[in-house]
Amino acid sequence: MEEIHEKFMKMAIDLSRTGMVQGKGGPFGCVIIKDGKVVGQGCNSVLDTNDPTAHAEVVAIRDACKNLGSFQLEGCYLYTSCEPCPMCLGAIYWARPERVFFANTKKDAAAIGFDDQFIYEELELPLNKRKIPFSQLSKKEANQVFKEWVLLDNKTLY
């Protein structure tokens, strides 16, 4: 079983190198496997797409969900060349794969200039102390839409 995990991790690492060499973005790659087959893959494409959310894991999750026709990755394994950043970690939890494997750590990423520690620190701060100011507006109107959601009969929970 270990050999199959290594095989898929090698695919993720190869994607990280390919994307980097092609100038798509940083050295990060990801593959998503279901029943022994690749259902999604991606490399960091931030520079290629001018999309700050185009991290390898997010690109691969979007690809897998499109290919599977589902917004959930039940029964899938995710292989990523680096421990996920906070954004990707959130996306992974929303997608609900069965298991995640990673190669490099977040400390390894920080050592080459991809340090996400400040995001973890920001999350712990009160809104008015964050580097990017957050202000609440129009709560009453927005909350009305939440109330309408609760009453919907045909909603899909996720």
TORVO-558938 format. One line per field, with one value per atom (N, C-alpha, C): residue number from 0; residue in one letter; x, z, y; atom name. Coordinates in pm, 1 decimal, always signed. Layout:
! TORVO-558938
nr (NUM  ...);
rest (a  ...);
east (X  ...);
up (Z  ...);
north (Y  ...);
atom (CA  ...);
//
This chain:
! TORVO-558938
nr (0  0  0  1  1  1  2  2  2  3  3  3  4  4  4  5  5  5  6  6  6  7  7  7  8  8  8  9  9  9  10  10  10  11  11  11  12  12  12  13  13  13  14  14  14  15  15  15  16  16  16  17  17  17  18  18  18  19  19  19  20  20  20  21  21  21  22  22  22  23  23  23  24  24  24  25  25  25  26  26  26  27  27  27  28  28  28  29  29  29  30  30  30  31  31  31  32  32  32  33  33  33  34  34  34  35  35  35  36  36  36  37  37  37  38  38  38  39  39  39  40  40  40  41  41  41  42  42  42  43  43  43  44  44  44  45  45  45  46  46  46  47  47  47  48  48  48  49  49  49  50  50  50  51  51  51  52  52  52  53  53  53  54  54  54  55  55  55  56  56  56  57  57  57  58  58  58  59  59  59  60  60  60  61  61  61  62  62  62  63  63  63  64  64  64  65  65  65  66  66  66  67  67  67  68  68  68  69  69  69  70  70  70  71  71  71  72  72  72  73  73  73  74  74  74  75  75  75  76  76  76  77  77  77  78  78  78  79  79  79  80  80  80  81  81  81  82  82  82  83  83  83  84  84  84  85  85  85  86  86  86  87  87  87  88  88  88  89  89  89  90  90  90  91  91  91  92  92  92  93  93  93  94  94  94  95  95  95  96  96  96  97  97  97  98  98  98  99  99  99  100  100  100  101  101  101  102  102  102  103  103  103  104  104  104  105  105  105  106  106  106  107  107  107  108  108  108  109  109  109  110  110  110  111  111  111  112  112  112  113  113  113  114  114  114  115  115  115  116  116  116  117  117  117  118  118  118  119  119  119  120  120  120  121  121  121  122  122  122  123  123  123  124  124  124  125  125  125  126  126  126  127  127  127  128  128  128  129  129  129  130  130  130  131  131  131  132  132  132  133  133  133  134  134  134  135  135  135  136  136  136  137  137  137  138  138  138  139  139  139  140  140  140  141  141  141  142  142  142  143  143  143  144  144  144  145  145  145  146  146  146  147  147  147  148  148  148  149  149  149  150  150  150  151  151  151  152  152  152  153  153  153  154  154  154  155  155  155  156  156  156  157  157  157);
rest (m  m  m  e  e  e  e  e  e  i  i  i  h  h  h  e  e  e  k  k  k  f  f  f  m  m  m  k  k  k  m  m  m  a  a  a  i  i  i  d  d  d  l  l  l  s  s  s  r  r  r  t  t  t  g  g  g  m  m  m  v  v  v  q  q  q  g  g  g  k  k  k  g  g  g  g  g  g  p  p  p  f  f  f  g  g  g  c  c  c  v  v  v  i  i  i  i  i  i  k  k  k  d  d  d  g  g  g  k  k  k  v  v  v  v  v  v  g  g  g  q  q  q  g  g  g  c  c  c  n  n  n  s  s  s  v  v  v  l  l  l  d  d  d  t  t  t  n  n  n  d  d  d  p  p  p  t  t  t  a  a  a  h  h  h  a  a  a  e  e  e  v  v  v  v  v  v  a  a  a  i  i  i  r  r  r  d  d  d  a  a  a  c  c  c  k  k  k  n  n  n  l  l  l  g  g  g  s  s  s  f  f  f  q  q  q  l  l  l  e  e  e  g  g  g  c  c  c  y  y  y  l  l  l  y  y  y  t  t  t  s  s  s  c  c  c  e  e  e  p  p  p  c  c  c  p  p  p  m  m  m  c  c  c  l  l  l  g  g  g  a  a  a  i  i  i  y  y  y  w  w  w  a  a  a  r  r  r  p  p  p  e  e  e  r  r  r  v  v  v  f  f  f  f  f  f  a  a  a  n  n  n  t  t  t  k  k  k  k  k  k  d  d  d  a  a  a  a  a  a  a  a  a  i  i  i  g  g  g  f  f  f  d  d  d  d  d  d  q  q  q  f  f  f  i  i  i  y  y  y  e  e  e  e  e  e  l  l  l  e  e  e  l  l  l  p  p  p  l  l  l  n  n  n  k  k  k  r  r  r  k  k  k  i  i  i  p  p  p  f  f  f  s  s  s  q  q  q  l  l  l  s  s  s  k  k  k  k  k  k  e  e  e  a  a  a  n  n  n  q  q  q  v  v  v  f  f  f  k  k  k  e  e  e  w  w  w  v  v  v  l  l  l  l  l  l  d  d  d  n  n  n  k  k  k  t  t  t  l  l  l  y  y  y);
east (+83.2  +0.0  +86.5  +198.5  +288.0  +335.4  +360.0  +407.9  +307.0  +179.7  +76.9  +68.7  +83.6  +83.8  +204.0  +318.5  +439.3  +421.9  +355.7  +330.9  +248.6  +141.3  +55.4  +122.9  +203.2  +276.6  +377.9  +441.6  +536.3  +465.2  +340.9  +263.4  +242.3  +208.8  +188.4  +318.2  +428.7  +558.8  +597.4  +571.6  +599.8  +517.8  +390.8  +307.5  +363.7  +416.7  +473.9  +591.6  +673.9  +790.3  +747.0  +654.8  +608.9  +548.8  +459.8  +398.5  +500.8  +597.4  +702.6  +785.0  +828.9  +913.5  +838.2  +708.0  +626.6  +588.7  +627.9  +599.7  +456.3  +385.0  +245.5  +231.0  +329.5  +323.0  +428.5  +409.9  +506.0  +512.7  +609.5  +635.4  +541.6  +415.9  +315.9  +230.2  +203.8  +121.0  +30.7  -77.8  -175.8  -248.6  -273.5  -359.4  -463.7  -579.5  -688.6  -725.0  -731.8  -750.0  -879.8  -952.9  -1070.2  -1066.8  -1079.8  -1077.5  -953.2  -839.3  -712.4  -689.5  -779.2  -766.1  -760.8  -684.9  -677.5  -810.6  -874.8  -1000.3  -983.2  -870.6  -842.9  -695.8  -647.4  -507.1  -489.2  -379.3  -350.9  -215.2  -165.2  -43.5  -78.1  +6.6  -14.9  -18.4  -125.4  -145.0  -175.1  -128.9  -155.4  -105.7  +17.0  +74.3  +11.2  -17.8  -74.4  -216.1  -292.4  -433.6  -462.4  -360.8  -382.2  -492.8  -495.0  -596.1  -525.0  -533.6  -463.1  -516.7  -632.7  -686.7  -648.5  -572.4  -538.4  -420.2  -429.0  -328.4  -352.0  -250.5  -258.0  -377.1  -398.3  -507.5  -643.2  -660.1  -787.4  -811.2  -707.5  -719.3  -757.9  -693.0  -721.4  -861.6  -904.5  -1039.5  -1143.0  -1123.9  -1218.5  -1223.6  -1107.3  -1100.0  -1171.6  -1144.8  -1205.6  -1356.9  -1401.6  -1546.3  -1617.2  -1554.6  -1611.7  -1618.4  -1509.2  -1503.2  -1596.3  -1616.2  -1702.7  -1849.4  -1873.8  -2010.4  -2064.2  -1976.7  -2014.1  -1932.7  -1991.6  -1917.1  -1847.3  -1852.8  -1786.6  -1688.2  -1581.7  -1480.3  -1482.4  -1601.3  -1615.5  -1540.4  -1465.8  -1391.5  -1264.6  -1225.5  -1106.1  -987.7  -869.9  -744.9  -682.7  -631.8  -567.4  -418.5  -336.8  -190.9  -140.0  -70.6  -21.7  +126.4  +199.2  +344.5  +388.3  +294.2  +328.3  +207.4  +234.9  +129.8  +44.4  -86.6  -172.6  -167.9  -179.1  -189.8  -329.0  -355.8  -487.2  -604.4  -589.7  -697.7  -725.0  -619.1  -633.9  -685.6  -641.1  -689.8  -840.8  -888.1  -1032.1  -1104.0  -1048.9  -1110.7  -1114.5  -1009.9  -1004.0  -1113.1  -1128.4  -1232.3  -1371.7  -1393.8  -1524.5  -1547.5  -1443.3  -1456.6  -1469.5  -1420.8  -1435.4  -1374.1  -1246.6  -1184.5  -1167.9  -1140.4  -1123.5  -991.2  -886.8  -754.2  -666.8  -566.9  -472.1  -330.0  -248.5  -105.2  -29.9  +79.2  +160.2  +307.8  +390.1  +534.8  +605.6  +630.4  +696.1  +603.9  +664.3  +586.5  +569.4  +482.5  +463.8  +592.0  +674.3  +804.1  +897.8  +893.3  +972.5  +928.9  +797.2  +744.5  +788.4  +784.3  +826.3  +973.3  +1053.4  +1197.2  +1228.4  +1133.2  +1157.0  +1069.1  +1011.0  +937.4  +786.1  +731.2  +586.1  +543.8  +545.5  +517.7  +374.0  +293.7  +152.8  +125.3  +228.6  +208.9  +130.7  +154.8  +85.7  -66.6  -112.4  -257.2  -313.5  -244.5  -288.8  -294.4  -194.7  -191.3  -303.9  -332.1  -439.4  -574.8  -597.8  -725.8  -755.6  -652.1  -669.1  -695.0  -673.0  -686.6  -831.4  -867.2  -998.0  -1001.0  -1119.9  -1133.0  -1063.7  -1070.3  -1013.0  -861.0  -799.3  -653.7  -583.3  -659.5  -600.9  -534.4  -438.3  -366.5  -459.4  -557.8  -661.2  -785.6  -830.8  -947.0  -1073.9  -1150.6  -1278.7  -1387.2  -1495.5  -1606.3  -1737.0  -1827.3  -1956.2  -2054.7  -2129.6  -2232.1  -2356.6  -2469.8  -2596.6  -2633.4  -2608.6  -2637.5  -2785.7  -2874.7  -3018.0  -3063.6  -3020.3  -3059.8  -2999.5  -2875.3  -2809.0  -2869.9  -2904.2  -2963.1  -3100.3  -3170.8  -3300.4  -3284.4  -3176.6  -3151.7  -3124.6  -3052.1  -3029.2  -3163.0  -3253.4  -3384.6  -3461.0  -3450.0  -3515.6  -3455.2  -3323.0  -3254.8  -3310.9  -3327.6  -3377.5  -3515.2  -3596.3  -3732.0  -3739.3  -3632.1  -3632.6  -3657.7  -3748.0  -3777.4  -3683.2  -3635.3  -3559.1  -3408.0  -3356.1  -3213.7  -3131.8  -3008.2  -2913.6  -2812.8  -2809.6  -2713.3  -2577.1  -2472.1  -2336.1  -2244.7);
up (+0.0  +0.0  +0.0  +68.6  +75.1  -64.4  -150.5  -286.7  -366.2  -350.6  -425.7  -378.1  -246.8  -194.7  -249.0  -252.2  -306.2  -454.2  -527.9  -670.7  -690.1  -613.6  -628.7  -576.5  -470.0  -420.8  -525.2  -593.1  -699.0  -808.1  -839.2  -939.1  -892.7  -765.6  -711.6  -717.5  -681.6  -684.2  -827.7  -921.6  -1062.8  -1111.1  -1069.4  -1105.4  -1046.9  -924.9  -862.3  -943.8  -990.8  -1071.4  -1207.9  -1272.7  -1405.4  -1400.8  -1305.5  -1292.6  -1265.9  -1180.6  -1147.8  -1271.7  -1343.9  -1462.1  -1570.9  -1581.9  -1681.7  -1640.1  -1519.6  -1471.9  -1428.3  -1397.3  -1357.1  -1215.3  -1130.2  -990.3  -909.5  -778.5  -688.4  -704.8  -637.9  -653.9  -572.2  -616.2  -543.3  -642.1  -610.2  -695.0  -612.3  -673.9  -600.7  -696.6  -650.7  -724.2  -627.8  -682.6  -604.2  -668.4  -584.9  -629.6  -573.3  -659.1  -612.2  -678.3  -597.3  -647.6  -733.1  -690.2  -757.2  -884.7  -917.6  -1040.8  -1011.0  -1092.5  -1078.0  -1122.7  -1032.6  -1067.1  -1071.1  -1017.3  -1019.4  -1000.3  -1061.0  -1044.7  -1067.3  -1013.7  -1034.2  -980.7  -1033.8  -980.5  -943.7  -865.4  -831.0  -961.3  -983.2  -1106.9  -1079.6  -966.5  -927.1  -1031.8  -1078.7  -1176.0  -1313.9  -1350.8  -1482.3  -1497.0  -1389.1  -1394.7  -1329.3  -1263.0  -1183.4  -1080.6  -1023.7  -925.7  -798.1  -691.4  -568.0  -501.2  -544.1  -487.1  -567.7  -674.2  -763.0  -709.0  -582.4  -522.9  -575.2  -569.4  -626.9  -573.3  -443.1  -384.2  -432.8  -439.6  -484.7  -631.7  -713.8  -855.6  -869.9  -792.5  -799.1  -747.7  -640.9  -587.2  -690.9  -754.0  -857.3  -971.7  -1012.3  -1121.0  -1082.6  -964.0  -919.2  -905.8  -847.5  -829.6  -964.1  -1059.4  -1194.2  -1255.6  -1245.8  -1305.8  -1237.9  -1107.6  -1033.8  -1034.7  -1075.0  -1073.0  -932.2  -839.9  -698.8  -631.0  -528.0  -450.7  -330.1  -320.2  -211.9  -271.0  -198.2  -242.4  -154.8  -130.8  -48.4  -113.2  -30.7  -79.4  -155.4  -154.1  -227.4  -133.3  -189.8  -121.8  -193.4  -116.5  -171.0  -140.0  -243.0  -229.7  -270.5  -180.1  -209.7  -176.2  -259.1  -243.8  -120.9  -57.9  +62.3  +155.1  +283.1  +383.3  +344.5  +341.4  +291.3  +374.1  +302.6  +366.7  +430.7  +507.0  +571.3  +472.3  +358.3  +259.7  +206.4  +169.4  +114.1  +219.0  +340.4  +449.5  +463.8  +458.6  +464.0  +347.3  +227.4  +108.5  +120.2  +174.2  +191.7  +288.0  +398.9  +493.7  +433.8  +353.4  +288.1  +187.3  +118.1  +16.0  +76.7  +197.6  +273.2  +208.1  +166.8  +121.1  +239.8  +209.2  +315.0  +389.0  +313.6  +374.1  +293.2  +360.8  +296.4  +325.1  +220.5  +232.2  +184.6  +253.6  +209.6  +218.9  +143.8  +141.9  +225.2  +168.5  +243.6  +353.2  +456.6  +566.5  +545.9  +627.9  +619.4  +659.8  +742.6  +776.7  +655.8  +579.4  +456.3  +359.5  +348.9  +260.2  +307.9  +437.8  +493.1  +462.3  +464.3  +440.3  +297.8  +204.1  +66.5  +30.1  +131.9  +107.7  +105.9  +137.1  +140.3  +285.8  +363.7  +507.1  +535.0  +583.6  +611.5  +759.3  +840.9  +984.2  +1018.7  +942.7  +971.8  +959.7  +872.8  +858.0  +982.9  +1031.7  +1155.7  +1269.2  +1276.3  +1380.6  +1363.6  +1240.0  +1212.9  +1257.6  +1237.8  +1273.2  +1422.1  +1502.5  +1647.2  +1696.7  +1611.3  +1651.8  +1643.7  +1729.6  +1712.5  +1575.5  +1517.7  +1383.6  +1369.5  +1471.6  +1461.5  +1479.0  +1505.0  +1523.1  +1404.7  +1307.2  +1193.2  +1097.6  +1020.4  +923.1  +816.8  +776.8  +684.9  +769.1  +777.5  +862.4  +814.9  +909.2  +882.8  +953.1  +882.2  +939.3  +900.1  +993.9  +966.8  +919.3  +813.3  +757.6  +722.1  +725.1  +672.5  +728.4  +855.7  +917.1  +907.2  +932.2  +931.8  +795.8  +688.6  +553.9  +518.8  +552.4  +522.9  +604.4  +728.0  +814.1  +763.1  +695.1  +637.1  +533.6  +453.9  +355.2  +425.9  +538.0  +616.3  +663.7  +708.0  +753.8  +638.7  +519.7  +401.8  +368.0  +384.6  +359.9  +451.3  +579.1  +676.5  +633.8  +573.3  +533.3  +399.5  +322.2  +191.7  +206.5  +126.1  +130.6  +38.5  -66.0  -167.9  -159.7  -42.2  -30.8  -16.8  -59.5  -43.1  +62.8  +170.7  +276.9  +240.4  +279.0  +253.9  +364.0);
north (-120.4  +0.0  +125.2  +120.6  +236.7  +277.9  +178.5  +206.9  +287.8  +257.9  +330.9  +475.5  +497.1  +634.1  +711.4  +646.3  +711.0  +745.5  +657.3  +681.3  +808.9  +823.0  +940.4  +1066.8  +1052.1  +1169.1  +1214.5  +1120.4  +1156.9  +1236.0  +1198.7  +1273.0  +1417.4  +1435.4  +1570.1  +1650.6  +1586.3  +1655.0  +1689.6  +1597.7  +1627.1  +1746.3  +1754.5  +1869.6  +1998.8  +1990.7  +2110.8  +2162.8  +2071.1  +2109.0  +2164.1  +2095.8  +2137.4  +2277.4  +2301.8  +2434.2  +2542.3  +2511.0  +2606.9  +2639.7  +2537.3  +2555.8  +2633.0  +2608.4  +2677.5  +2819.0  +2858.9  +2993.9  +3016.3  +2907.8  +2921.1  +2975.0  +2943.0  +2984.4  +2912.8  +2913.2  +2851.2  +2699.7  +2637.4  +2494.0  +2404.6  +2401.1  +2323.5  +2245.3  +2117.9  +2033.2  +1945.5  +1899.7  +1819.7  +1726.2  +1603.3  +1510.1  +1454.6  +1424.9  +1366.8  +1233.4  +1132.0  +993.9  +937.4  +866.7  +792.1  +654.5  +553.3  +414.6  +388.4  +442.4  +416.9  +496.5  +588.9  +667.1  +815.3  +889.3  +1035.0  +1094.2  +1168.2  +1235.9  +1387.3  +1435.7  +1578.6  +1603.3  +1710.4  +1746.0  +1895.2  +1945.9  +2087.2  +2124.7  +2233.6  +2293.4  +2437.0  +2499.4  +2638.7  +2718.2  +2793.4  +2868.5  +3014.9  +3064.2  +3202.3  +3301.1  +3284.0  +3378.0  +3361.8  +3239.9  +3209.3  +3264.8  +3266.0  +3304.9  +3440.0  +3498.2  +3619.8  +3598.8  +3480.7  +3441.8  +3397.9  +3477.0  +3441.5  +3315.9  +3267.1  +3143.7  +3020.7  +3036.8  +2924.5  +2844.3  +2806.4  +2718.4  +2577.4  +2494.5  +2359.8  +2280.5  +2285.3  +2208.0  +2258.0  +2388.4  +2445.5  +2411.7  +2423.3  +2388.1  +2240.6  +2154.5  +2010.6  +1979.0  +2043.8  +2022.3  +2063.5  +2178.8  +2223.7  +2123.0  +2072.7  +1975.9  +1846.1  +1796.6  +1671.3  +1684.9  +1793.5  +1811.9  +1820.7  +1889.0  +1897.3  +1757.3  +1682.6  +1549.3  +1449.3  +1464.7  +1372.6  +1416.7  +1541.1  +1592.7  +1606.6  +1644.9  +1655.4  +1765.3  +1827.1  +1926.7  +1864.3  +1732.7  +1660.4  +1559.7  +1534.1  +1438.2  +1313.5  +1262.7  +1141.9  +1026.4  +953.7  +838.5  +872.9  +1000.3  +1043.8  +1063.1  +1042.9  +1073.9  +1193.0  +1287.0  +1406.1  +1398.3  +1412.4  +1410.0  +1547.5  +1614.0  +1747.3  +1756.2  +1829.1  +1834.7  +1913.3  +1984.2  +2061.6  +2067.5  +2072.0  +2088.8  +2210.0  +2196.2  +2303.4  +2432.0  +2544.3  +2675.4  +2686.7  +2792.3  +2805.0  +2804.7  +2871.4  +2873.7  +2733.0  +2663.3  +2528.8  +2431.8  +2449.5  +2364.7  +2380.4  +2505.0  +2529.0  +2463.3  +2477.6  +2417.0  +2266.0  +2208.0  +2061.9  +2016.2  +2087.2  +2048.6  +2062.4  +2167.3  +2182.3  +2070.3  +2025.6  +1921.3  +1781.4  +1763.5  +1638.6  +1513.9  +1519.4  +1394.6  +1300.1  +1175.6  +1075.9  +1093.4  +1132.8  +1141.7  +1236.7  +1297.0  +1388.4  +1341.4  +1340.0  +1311.0  +1434.3  +1470.3  +1583.7  +1548.1  +1622.2  +1598.5  +1706.5  +1822.7  +1930.5  +1984.2  +2041.3  +2099.5  +2249.6  +2309.9  +2455.0  +2527.9  +2467.1  +2527.8  +2524.6  +2416.1  +2408.4  +2518.3  +2540.2  +2644.6  +2782.9  +2804.7  +2934.0  +2961.5  +2857.5  +2872.3  +2918.6  +2899.0  +2944.3  +3064.8  +3129.3  +3252.3  +3241.0  +3124.2  +3106.1  +3084.4  +3191.7  +3183.7  +3225.3  +3132.3  +3157.6  +3183.0  +3185.3  +3199.4  +3326.2  +3433.9  +3559.5  +3544.5  +3455.1  +3435.4  +3368.4  +3266.4  +3202.4  +3304.9  +3392.1  +3495.2  +3596.1  +3636.3  +3731.5  +3676.6  +3548.7  +3488.5  +3499.5  +3506.6  +3514.7  +3657.8  +3756.9  +3896.3  +3945.1  +4041.5  +4106.7  +4176.2  +4189.1  +4246.2  +4381.3  +4463.7  +4598.4  +4601.4  +4488.6  +4481.6  +4414.6  +4368.2  +4299.0  +4398.2  +4346.8  +4430.3  +4485.1  +4406.1  +4452.3  +4476.8  +4601.9  +4632.4  +4561.3  +4509.3  +4446.0  +4527.1  +4560.2  +4635.8  +4570.1  +4557.4  +4495.7  +4601.3  +4569.4  +4657.7  +4577.0  +4638.7  +4584.9  +4447.4  +4426.1  +4296.5  +4260.9  +4357.4  +4329.6  +4276.1  +4341.4  +4299.4  +4163.0  +4144.4  +4017.0  +3904.2  +3931.1  +3829.6  +3786.5  +3878.2  +3842.6  +3730.3  +3736.1  +3631.4  +3498.9  +3502.3  +3379.7  +3321.3  +3406.1  +3358.8  +3293.5  +3351.6  +3294.9  +3157.9  +3144.3  +3015.9  +2906.9  +2939.8  +2842.6  +2790.7  +2875.6  +2838.2  +2765.3  +2765.6  +2699.0  +2549.9  +2497.6  +2354.5  +2275.6  +2336.9  +2265.0  +2289.2  +2319.5  +2347.3  +2218.4  +2226.1  +2115.9  +2158.2  +2085.9  +2116.9  +2059.8  +2127.9  +2081.9  +2126.7);
atom (N  CA  C  N  CA  C  N  CA  C  N  CA  C  N  CA  C  N  CA  C  N  CA  C  N  CA  C  N  CA  C  N  CA  C  N  CA  C  N  CA  C  N  CA  C  N  CA  C  N  CA  C  N  CA  C  N  CA  C  N  CA  C  N  CA  C  N  CA  C  N  CA  C  N  CA  C  N  CA  C  N  CA  C  N  CA  C  N  CA  C  N  CA  C  N  CA  C  N  CA  C  N  CA  C  N  CA  C  N  CA  C  N  CA  C  N  CA  C  N  CA  C  N  CA  C  N  CA  C  N  CA  C  N  CA  C  N  CA  C  N  CA  C  N  CA  C  N  CA  C  N  CA  C  N  CA  C  N  CA  C  N  CA  C  N  CA  C  N  CA  C  N  CA  C  N  CA  C  N  CA  C  N  CA  C  N  CA  C  N  CA  C  N  CA  C  N  CA  C  N  CA  C  N  CA  C  N  CA  C  N  CA  C  N  CA  C  N  CA  C  N  CA  C  N  CA  C  N  CA  C  N  CA  C  N  CA  C  N  CA  C  N  CA  C  N  CA  C  N  CA  C  N  CA  C  N  CA  C  N  CA  C  N  CA  C  N  CA  C  N  CA  C  N  CA  C  N  CA  C  N  CA  C  N  CA  C  N  CA  C  N  CA  C  N  CA  C  N  CA  C  N  CA  C  N  CA  C  N  CA  C  N  CA  C  N  CA  C  N  CA  C  N  CA  C  N  CA  C  N  CA  C  N  CA  C  N  CA  C  N  CA  C  N  CA  C  N  CA  C  N  CA  C  N  CA  C  N  CA  C  N  CA  C  N  CA  C  N  CA  C  N  CA  C  N  CA  C  N  CA  C  N  CA  C  N  CA  C  N  CA  C  N  CA  C  N  CA  C  N  CA  C  N  CA  C  N  CA  C  N  CA  C  N  CA  C  N  CA  C  N  CA  C  N  CA  C  N  CA  C  N  CA  C  N  CA  C  N  CA  C  N  CA  C  N  CA  C  N  CA  C  N  CA  C  N  CA  C  N  CA  C  N  CA  C  N  CA  C  N  CA  C  N  CA  C  N  CA  C  N  CA  C  N  CA  C  N  CA  C  N  CA  C  N  CA  C  N  CA  C  N  CA  C  N  CA  C  N  CA  C  N  CA  C  N  CA  C  N  CA  C  N  CA  C  N  CA  C  N  CA  C  N  CA  C  N  CA  C  N  CA  C  N  CA  C  N  CA  C  N  CA  C);
//
